Amino acid sequence: MSKIMEQFLNEEKIEAAKRVLERGKMTKEEIAEDLDLSLSAVERFENDLQLA
């Protein structure tokens, strides 16, 4: 997979994680597992949302 495509997919995962966090219907662990992200990354996204 090209670097550009990889970066695009990672950005899409981040945006999806933020949308799911905003809904508040899944745990951070579920989001990390379902989107193949680290738990620490999901926690960072959650903190970013709280600061916004």
C-alpha positions as CSV (number, residue, x, y, z in Angstrom):
1,M,0.0,0.0,0.0
2,S,1.3,3.4,-0.8
3,K,2.3,5.9,1.9
4,I,-0.4,8.3,0.8
5,M,-3.1,5.7,1.0
6,E,-1.8,4.6,4.4
7,Q,-1.9,8.1,5.7
8,F,-5.4,8.6,4.4
9,L,-6.6,5.5,6.1
10,N,-5.0,6.5,9.4
11,E,-6.7,9.9,9.2
12,E,-10.0,8.2,8.5
13,K,-9.6,6.0,11.6
14,I,-8.8,9.0,13.7
15,E,-11.9,10.9,12.5
16,A,-14.1,7.8,13.0
17,A,-12.7,7.3,16.5
18,K,-13.5,11.0,17.4
19,R,-17.1,10.6,16.1
20,V,-17.6,7.4,18.1
21,L,-16.2,9.1,21.2
22,E,-18.6,12.0,20.8
23,R,-21.5,9.6,20.7
24,G,-20.4,8.0,23.9
25,K,-21.9,4.6,23.2
26,M,-18.7,2.6,23.1
27,T,-15.8,2.2,25.5
28,K,-12.4,3.5,24.6
29,E,-11.2,-0.1,24.6
30,E,-13.9,-1.1,22.1
31,I,-13.1,1.8,19.8
32,A,-9.4,1.0,19.9
33,E,-10.1,-2.7,19.1
34,D,-12.7,-2.0,16.4
35,L,-10.6,0.6,14.6
36,D,-7.2,-1.1,15.1
37,L,-5.8,1.8,17.1
38,S,-3.9,1.9,20.3
39,L,-5.8,2.6,23.5
40,S,-3.4,5.5,24.2
41,A,-4.3,7.1,20.8
42,V,-8.0,6.9,21.6
43,E,-7.4,8.4,25.0
44,R,-5.5,11.3,23.3
45,F,-8.4,11.9,20.9
46,E,-10.8,12.0,23.8
47,N,-8.6,14.6,25.6
48,D,-8.5,16.6,22.4
49,L,-12.3,16.6,22.2
50,Q,-12.6,17.7,25.8
51,L,-10.2,20.6,25.2
52,A,-12.1,21.8,22.1
